[in-house]
Amino acid sequence: TIGPDLTGYDRRNVDDMLTNIVDPNAYIREGYVAYHIITTDKRNLLGTLKSRSGSTITLQPLNGDVVVLDADQVSKMEEQKTSVMPEGLLNSLSSQEIRDMISYLTKDAGK
């Protein structure tokens, strides 16, 4: 899972929803921040931090299986300021397609 389950979100709040779609970097929910790790053996890993306890770091790469590293294997670890959700998702959609998508996302939101 690279993004949160949206079931519990207030899908009636169209302004908030559109803000997150148009500018996914404005707010990245805790647990979904990407980290770039360079290991001592020069591997480059990008993924979400699943856990960090004691001397162990568990990373869920965006494309692959969970990686467990000892802290002494990590040469550099940087929190990324950009979301893994790409920007410009609405650019290729017509106004009607955007309205249809919002209608779909907000359907049954009041129940």
ABEGO torsion letter per residue (X at the ends): XABBBAAABBAABAAAAAAAAABAAABBBBGABBBBBBBAAGBBBBBBBABBBEABBBBBBABEBBBBBBAAABABBBBBABBABBBGAAAABBAAAAAAAAAAAABGAAX
